[in-house]
Structure formats: C-alpha cells, structure tokens
Amino acid sequence: MHFLQNNNWPVSTVLRSLLSIAFLLWLGSVMFQYDENRIENDKQVNDKQPLSNIVIEQLTLPPVPKASVKTQTKPRPFEQSPAPLIKEVTQSPSVTQQQVQQVYEQLSDQGVDIQIAWPQNMSHQQQALNFMYQCADMQFAVLNGNNITKVNQPKPIDYSDWIRVAQGNLSKKEQHWLTAYALSGTPIRLFPREIDYRLAQHLAATLKGAPLITLRADYQVANQRLLLNNIQLNNQPIKSSWRLYQGQCD
C-alpha cells in the first residue's frame, strides 16, 4: 500500500505530539503562576479591608460592681410575669432632680443588692436582647480590669455608670461577637444613661427619700417598650410595672 512507503510519517507525528505536550505543560505552568499571584493579591486586598459592623474601642470606666450587684441571678420563669394584668406607670414620677440623682448614684453602689433578670424563656430573652441592641442603643463590651472593649458601637451614646455583667446565657449575637473577633474578658452590657435615669425616677418616687437597699425585678420587652415587672423594692412588692424605654428601630 502506498502510505507504507512514507517512512518519515511516524517521526513527524511524534515530533508534533512532543511539541504539543511541551506547549501544554508550559501553558499550564503560566496559568498556575497567574492563579497564585491573583490569590495572593486578593488576600492582600482583603487583609487591608476594615472589619465591618464592629468598632473596638479601649475605654476606662468606673470599676464594675461586685458580685452582689447582679442583673440575672436565679431568674423567675418568664411565664410567671403577669405583664398583661399589671397596671403600667406611664406618667413621669414627680420628684426633684436632686432626689433622682441620689438614687441614680445608688444603682452603682456596691452596697446595694440589685437583681434584675432577663426573661428565662430563651426565645423571649433573645427577642428582648435583640431589641435592646437594635432599638434602645444597648452596648455590648468585655471587661478586663478597668478597661472596657466596646463592640459594634453604632453611634456615640452617653452610657450609664451602672455596668451589668452579662451573667447566664449570652445571646447568639453576643456569642458571635466574642468568637468572631476573639474577645476575652468578662462580657458586660452598657445601658444608655437615659434608661437608668428613668429607673432612678421611678425608684425615687417610690422610696420618698428612703435609701435603696434591695431591688428585685424582671425585664420584659413588649410593643417596642422596655418594662420592669415583678418589682420588689426593699422587700416590698410593687403592684405596677415601670416603663423604662419606648421607641422604634431606625
């Protein structure tokens, strides 16, 4: 047959095959180096990008109250909160500014026994904490000595001198902040000063000049309001609930 007489055909075919293989290997090497350089450049750009939704700031505030001042110790079950049956105090308490300021200062006094519990029902507790962060400007932070690292501060707020240690279960949002940004220390919650000042107004109106010794109550969030229920002031029950905050999310 005629094609069997062409002895150069297999040699040229082999050479073309070898050249093709060499070209493919060279092209693969170039593409691999390109991908590595692109990944490295992307990584450098991402490393330079600022963290979103977080502002960590080192501050120095008054020492945190001792363990005797708590915000959640043996909380009563959420179902025991008779909020719908409690008469809510809506009018501003009639007291002088000096009386309110004196009571406000007692809130952070280490000699005062205060226990205010969040709802024990986990779903209600999550909803209450989310409302406080998103709508009422509550601030999450961690405490190391007297240094406070504040997280996710949306805007400058005048925070209360009364520091709440975040005892018990943390919310999913708080757990995320701790793990995502490798924060260490004692988790705390900072309330806006206006909320605690409102609490001091109610206390001053009820105490009528008597010192604040003990306070037991439950927080409840309902209809864009922060309420204080199941109040026992100086071992005396208070039949009404106190409104501490009302507002809407931005």
KEPA-306830 format. One line per 3 residues: for each residue x, y, z of N, C-alpha, C. Coordinates in steps of 0.05 Angstrom, whole numbers, plus 5000, padded with zeros to 4 digits. Last residue first. Example, Ala and Ser with C-alpha at 12.3 -4.5 7.8 and 13.67 -1.06 7.14 Angstrom:
<tordos>
5257 4955 5142 5273 4979 5143 5258 5001 5157  5264 4886 5156 5246 4910 5156 5264 4934 5156 $
</tordos>
This chain:
<tordos>
4309 6043 6282 4314 6061 6260 4311 6047 6233  4256 6018 6324 4282 6015 6310 4284 6034 6287  4225 6060 6373 4224 6043 6349 4252 6041 6337 $
4208 6062 6443 4218 6073 6418 4216 6053 6396  4214 6070 6511 4196 6065 6490 4207 6078 6464  4233 6049 6576 4241 6058 6550 4219 6052 6530 $
4211 6036 6624 4238 6048 6625 4245 6059 6598  4153 6032 6662 4163 6034 6634 4190 6049 6635  4138 5986 6712 4150 6012 6705 4160 6011 6676 $
4077 5960 6740 4102 5957 6725 4112 5985 6716  4050 5956 6807 4050 5966 6780 4076 5958 6766  4059 5937 6858 4038 5925 6842 4038 5933 6813 $
4116 5917 6891 4104 5939 6876 4084 5928 6857  4132 5890 6955 4123 5886 6927 4111 5912 6916  4191 5901 6992 4163 5907 6990 4154 5905 6961 $
4246 5896 6995 4229 5873 7004 4199 5879 7005  4262 5941 6967 4267 5939 6996 4249 5919 7009  4216 5923 6920 4234 5945 6928 4237 5945 6958 $
4202 5882 6870 4203 5882 6899 4225 5902 6907  4164 5874 6811 4183 5891 6826 4179 5886 6856  4145 5851 6763 4150 5835 6788 4170 5849 6806 $
4179 5889 6711 4156 5875 6723 4165 5861 6748  4194 5940 6669 4203 5927 6693 4179 5915 6708  4200 5944 6598 4185 5946 6622 4200 5932 6645 $
4210 5975 6539 4224 5960 6559 4210 5965 6586  4172 5970 6478 4176 5981 6505 4193 5963 6522  4151 5949 6432 4172 5969 6430 4177 5983 6456 $
4117 5908 6453 4107 5931 6438 4126 5954 6438  4160 5889 6505 4135 5885 6492 4126 5910 6478  4206 5860 6547 4203 5877 6523 4177 5870 6509 $
4223 5861 6615 4205 5850 6594 4204 5870 6571  4260 5843 6672 4258 5858 6648 4237 5844 6629  4240 5838 6739 4245 5825 6714 4242 5845 6691 $
4269 5849 6806 4250 5854 6784 4257 5837 6760  4289 5875 6867 4285 5851 6852 4264 5857 6830  4332 5910 6908 4313 5913 6885 4313 5886 6870 $
4350 5940 6970 4347 5917 6953 4327 5923 6931  4360 5996 6983 4374 5974 6996 4374 5949 6978  4359 6064 6979 4355 6039 6963 4372 6017 6975 $
4332 6103 7033 4354 6093 7017 4346 6068 7001  4276 6149 7025 4289 6126 7038 4311 6116 7021  4253 6188 6992 4275 6196 7009 4289 6173 7024 $
4213 6157 6966 4206 6181 6980 4228 6189 7001  4210 6110 6936 4225 6110 6961 4219 6134 6979  4181 6125 6891 4170 6105 6909 4184 6105 6936 $
4212 6164 6866 4184 6170 6872 4172 6150 6891  4260 6136 6860 4259 6159 6878 4230 6166 6885  4245 6097 6822 4254 6089 6849 4251 6113 6868 $
4232 6128 6777 4212 6111 6789 4220 6104 6818  4283 6152 6769 4259 6169 6774 4237 6152 6788  4316 6109 6759 4320 6124 6783 4296 6142 6790 $
4296 6095 6709 4292 6076 6731 4296 6091 6758  4315 6139 6681 4286 6135 6683 4279 6116 6706  4368 6129 6684 4358 6153 6697 4328 6151 6701 $
4371 6083 6654 4376 6081 6683 4367 6105 6698  4359 6108 6604 4343 6086 6614 4347 6083 6644  4399 6147 6597 4371 6156 6599 4353 6133 6610 $
4446 6120 6589 4442 6133 6615 4412 6140 6619  4442 6056 6559 4442 6085 6557 4435 6098 6583  4479 6002 6588 4453 6014 6582 4458 6044 6577 $
4523 5952 6571 4521 5980 6579 4494 5991 6570  4542 5889 6592 4523 5904 6576 4521 5932 6588  4599 5844 6587 4582 5864 6601 4564 5877 6582 $
4641 5789 6596 4621 5802 6580 4604 5820 6597  4708 5793 6614 4681 5789 6625 4661 5803 6608  4753 5766 6564 4746 5783 6587 4718 5777 6596 $
4767 5770 6494 4770 5757 6520 4764 5777 6542  4749 5759 6427 4749 5777 6450 4751 5761 6476  4751 5745 6371 4769 5733 6391 4772 5752 6416 $
4712 5758 6336 4734 5777 6340 4752 5770 6363  4678 5715 6336 4687 5725 6311 4711 5744 6314  4666 5705 6391 4682 5686 6376 4693 5698 6350 $
4638 5751 6408 4661 5740 6423 4679 5723 6406  4598 5758 6369 4618 5778 6373 4643 5768 6388  4569 5710 6377 4582 5715 6352 4604 5736 6355 $
4548 5718 6428 4567 5696 6424 4582 5700 6398  4514 5761 6416 4537 5765 6434 4558 5743 6431  4477 5736 6382 4492 5759 6373 4517 5763 6390 $
4455 5698 6416 4470 5689 6393 4487 5712 6382  4466 5718 6485 4450 5716 6461 4468 5706 6438  4489 5678 6540 4492 5701 6522 4474 5696 6498 $
4462 5657 6603 4466 5652 6574 4469 5678 6559  4495 5686 6660 4477 5667 6648 4483 5664 6618  4511 5757 6658 4512 5730 6671 4491 5712 6657 $
4542 5807 6642 4524 5790 6626 4526 5762 6636  4539 5859 6688 4554 5835 6680 4534 5817 6666  4527 5925 6676 4514 5899 6680 4533 5877 6671 $
4543 5985 6709 4552 5965 6690 4539 5938 6696  4524 6048 6714 4518 6022 6725 4523 6001 6704  4531 6094 6686 4554 6086 6703 4549 6058 6716 $
4507 6091 6618 4503 6092 6647 4528 6083 6662  4531 6130 6562 4523 6105 6576 4523 6108 6606  4514 6167 6511 4521 6172 6539 4512 6148 6555 $
4540 6147 6449 4518 6146 6468 4529 6152 6496  4556 6149 6380 4563 6158 6408 4539 6160 6426  4534 6088 6347 4537 6117 6348 4545 6125 6377 $
4542 6032 6347 4530 6045 6324 4534 6075 6323  4592 5990 6364 4580 6015 6373 4569 6030 6349  4615 5937 6365 4592 5944 6349 4577 5969 6359 $
4641 5937 6431 4638 5923 6405 4612 5933 6391  4692 5960 6475 4664 5962 6465 4662 5951 6437  4728 5941 6527 4729 5940 6498 4700 5938 6488 $
4752 5973 6584 4728 5962 6571 4732 5963 6540  4791 5966 6641 4790 5972 6612 4766 5958 6599  4798 5951 6692 4781 5974 6688 4779 5982 6659 $
4799 5883 6678 4806 5903 6698 4787 5926 6697  4764 5879 6623 4790 5869 6633 4801 5889 6652  4703 5865 6594 4717 5880 6615 4742 5865 6622 $
4669 5878 6533 4682 5859 6551 4700 5875 6570  4602 5896 6510 4631 5901 6514 4642 5878 6531  4546 5924 6477 4560 5900 6487 4590 5906 6489 $
4496 5972 6493 4523 5967 6482 4535 5942 6494  4432 5994 6470 4448 5980 6490 4475 5972 6477  4397 6022 6437 4425 6030 6438 4440 6018 6461 $
4346 6004 6426 4350 6020 6450 4379 6028 6455  4348 5974 6378 4330 5996 6381 4336 6015 6404  4387 5934 6379 4379 5946 6354 4364 5972 6357 $
4394 5919 6433 4417 5926 6417 4408 5942 6392  4341 5910 6450 4358 5929 6465 4382 5937 6448  4324 5870 6414 4311 5896 6415 4328 5917 6428 $
4358 5829 6430 4360 5840 6403 4347 5867 6401  4338 5819 6481 4365 5829 6478 4369 5841 6450  4286 5801 6469 4290 5825 6486 4318 5836 6482 $
4295 5756 6438 4280 5778 6427 4285 5804 6443  4322 5723 6475 4335 5731 6451 4321 5756 6439  4280 5717 6513 4305 5730 6521 4320 5740 6496 $
4242 5689 6485 4236 5716 6494 4261 5731 6502  4272 5642 6478 4262 5657 6455 4256 5685 6462  4282 5625 6531 4304 5632 6513 4295 5649 6489 $
4254 5647 6589 4247 5634 6564 4267 5644 6543  4270 5685 6626 4283 5659 6626 4277 5643 6601  4283 5753 6614 4264 5731 6612 4279 5704 6611 $
4331 5779 6660 4320 5777 6634 4300 5754 6633  4326 5808 6726 4330 5785 6708 4318 5789 6681  4361 5843 6772 4341 5846 6751 4346 5825 6730 $
4380 5856 6834 4378 5832 6816 4355 5837 6797  4420 5889 6879 4402 5892 6857 4403 5867 6840  4439 5915 6937 4434 5888 6926 4412 5891 6904 $
4490 5961 6950 4462 5957 6944 4459 5930 6930  4544 5970 6956 4529 5961 6980 4500 5956 6975  4563 5991 6910 4569 5963 6915 4554 5952 6939 $
4524 6032 6869 4536 6029 6896 4539 5999 6902  4497 6042 6824 4523 6030 6821 4538 6028 6847  4450 6063 6845 4448 6040 6828 4475 6026 6825 $
4461 6110 6872 4459 6086 6888 4458 6061 6871  4458 6148 6832 4485 6141 6842 4484 6116 6859  4402 6150 6828 4418 6141 6805 4446 6132 6814 $
4389 6173 6877 4382 6146 6872 4398 6134 6849  4410 6225 6867 4419 6209 6890 4413 6180 6887  4381 6241 6822 4410 6238 6820 4420 6221 6843 $
4329 6245 6844 4335 6225 6823 4364 6220 6821  4337 6287 6880 4328 6261 6890 4335 6239 6869  4350 6329 6844 4369 6320 6865 4362 6293 6875 $
4303 6335 6815 4327 6325 6801 4348 6315 6821  4245 6311 6850 4265 6332 6843 4289 6319 6830  4187 6279 6822 4209 6280 6841 4228 6302 6832 $
4138 6246 6798 4142 6274 6808 4163 6274 6830  4149 6205 6741 4147 6208 6770 4153 6237 6778  4109 6210 6684 4135 6215 6695 4133 6219 6725 $
4061 6157 6672 4067 6185 6678 4095 6188 6690  4055 6103 6670 4063 6117 6645 4070 6146 6650  4058 6042 6699 4061 6070 6705 4071 6084 6681 $
4010 5992 6686 4035 6004 6679 4036 6033 6687  3984 5941 6723 3979 5968 6715 4006 5982 6710  3984 5875 6700 3997 5895 6717 3991 5923 6706 $
3967 5837 6667 3949 5843 6689 3961 5865 6707  4006 5828 6629 3981 5838 6620 3962 5847 6642  4050 5808 6663 4051 5834 6650 4023 5844 6641 $
4065 5769 6704 4037 5776 6697 4034 5803 6684  4111 5722 6696 4109 5751 6694 4080 5758 6686  4116 5668 6694 4106 5679 6719 4102 5709 6718 $
4141 5655 6648 4112 5651 6649 4100 5663 6674  4195 5660 6658 4181 5681 6643 4151 5679 6646  4216 5644 6725 4207 5636 6698 4191 5658 6685 $
4266 5686 6755 4240 5673 6756 4231 5666 6728  4336 5674 6757 4313 5689 6747 4287 5672 6749  4386 5670 6788 4362 5654 6793 4337 5667 6783 $
4405 5732 6769 4412 5711 6788 4387 5696 6795  4422 5783 6735 4408 5758 6729 4418 5736 6747  4449 5827 6752 4426 5832 6735 4410 5806 6728 $
4476 5845 6815 4473 5827 6792 4449 5835 6776  4519 5857 6863 4501 5872 6846 4499 5857 6820  4553 5822 6886 4528 5826 6900 4508 5842 6883 $
4601 5822 6858 4581 5802 6850 4554 5806 6864  4613 5893 6849 4620 5866 6858 4596 5848 6852  4614 5936 6790 4604 5928 6817 4612 5899 6823 $
4674 5957 6758 4649 5942 6757 4640 5935 6785  4701 6023 6766 4702 5994 6770 4675 5981 6769  4687 6071 6712 4688 6063 6740 4689 6033 6743 $
4727 6061 6651 4703 6069 6665 4706 6062 6695  4764 6071 6595 4767 6066 6624 4743 6078 6638  4767 6038 6531 4759 6059 6549 4765 6051 6578 $
4781 6022 6466 4791 6018 6494 4783 6042 6510  4738 5995 6418 4749 6020 6430 4757 6014 6459  4719 5971 6357 4730 5964 6383 4745 5988 6394 $
4666 5965 6319 4684 5985 6327 4694 5978 6355  4635 5931 6265 4648 5929 6291 4667 5953 6295  4618 5927 6213 4599 5924 6235 4612 5921 6262 $
4678 5900 6184 4652 5913 6181 4635 5908 6206  4746 5915 6184 4725 5898 6193 4698 5913 6193  4777 5942 6124 4769 5944 6152 4747 5924 6159 $
4824 5909 6081 4797 5919 6085 4789 5920 6114  4872 5884 6079 4872 5913 6084 4845 5924 6088  4859 5832 6068 4872 5838 6094 4871 5867 6100 $
4841 5838 6016 4821 5831 6037 4833 5837 6064  4890 5848 5989 4868 5868 5989 4848 5863 6011  4917 5801 5999 4928 5826 6010 4906 5847 6010 $
4884 5765 5972 4887 5762 6001 4898 5788 6013  4890 5782 5920 4864 5783 5932 4866 5782 5962  4944 5769 5913 4936 5797 5912 4909 5801 5925 $
4942 5713 5918 4958 5728 5937 4950 5758 5937  4909 5701 5874 4900 5694 5902 4916 5710 5922  4943 5719 5832 4917 5731 5837 4906 5725 5865 $
4988 5685 5838 4991 5714 5842 4964 5728 5847  4963 5636 5827 4975 5641 5853 4979 5670 5858  4946 5644 5774 4926 5639 5795 4938 5645 5822 $
4996 5649 5748 4977 5671 5748 4956 5668 5770  5018 5599 5757 5031 5622 5770 5012 5646 5770  4981 5570 5725 4984 5564 5754 4997 5588 5768 $
4992 5590 5674 4965 5595 5686 4966 5590 5716  5045 5572 5666 5039 5601 5666 5012 5606 5680  5037 5517 5667 5054 5529 5687 5049 5559 5689 $
5004 5509 5622 4994 5503 5649 5010 5516 5671  5040 5523 5582 5016 5539 5586 5004 5534 5614  5078 5482 5587 5086 5510 5591 5062 5528 5597 $
5046 5438 5574 5058 5439 5600 5067 5468 5606  5032 5450 5521 5011 5448 5541 5022 5450 5569  5082 5448 5496 5067 5473 5497 5046 5473 5518 $
5095 5394 5503 5112 5414 5516 5097 5441 5517  5054 5371 5472 5056 5365 5501 5072 5387 5515  5069 5390 5421 5043 5397 5433 5042 5393 5463 $
5119 5367 5415 5117 5396 5416 5090 5404 5428  5103 5313 5413 5121 5323 5435 5119 5353 5438  5072 5313 5366 5060 5306 5392 5076 5316 5415 $
5110 5326 5328 5087 5344 5333 5074 5338 5360  5143 5281 5333 5153 5307 5339 5131 5327 5345  5108 5241 5316 5118 5240 5344 5128 5267 5351 $
5100 5256 5263 5077 5255 5281 5087 5255 5310  5151 5249 5242 5139 5276 5244 5115 5277 5263  5155 5194 5247 5174 5212 5261 5162 5239 5264 $
5115 5171 5213 5114 5167 5243 5132 5187 5257  5133 5192 5161 5107 5199 5173 5106 5194 5203  5178 5174 5136 5180 5197 5154 5154 5204 5169 $
5166 5132 5102 5178 5125 5128 5180 5149 5147  5119 5115 5060 5128 5140 5072 5138 5135 5100  5100 5066 5045 5125 5073 5034 5136 5100 5046 $
5049 5061 5066 5071 5046 5080 5098 5054 5069  5016 5086 5030 5024 5101 5054 5045 5086 5070  5008 5047 4988 5025 5070 4983 5034 5083 5009 $
5017 4976 5000 5000 5000 5000 5017 5025 5000 $
</tordos>
